Amino acid sequence: MLLNIEGVRVSFVLFPIEGGVAVSARSQGDINVQVILEELGGGGHQTVAGAQLKGAAIEDAKSRVTELVAKYIKESDSRETNPPARS
């Protein structure tokens, strides 16, 4: 449902589980949530992924996910503005 909101390209839902935090991610396809959540020890598919952060507090998990998304978008934007040179 979150991806149906105009302008939303990716969504992450964080929720407490016994001993940590679970993260569920969805994307419309232009942001690879699998790559982002692999950084947290999770995985999945380009448009659907998840992770469990053992021993994490929800605020710490939120900060980490936010940092990783910003890093991913910055790197993606950089690749788009600096395409590889062709031979």
Order of alpha helices (4+ residues) and beta strands (2+ residues): beta-beta-alpha-beta-beta-alpha
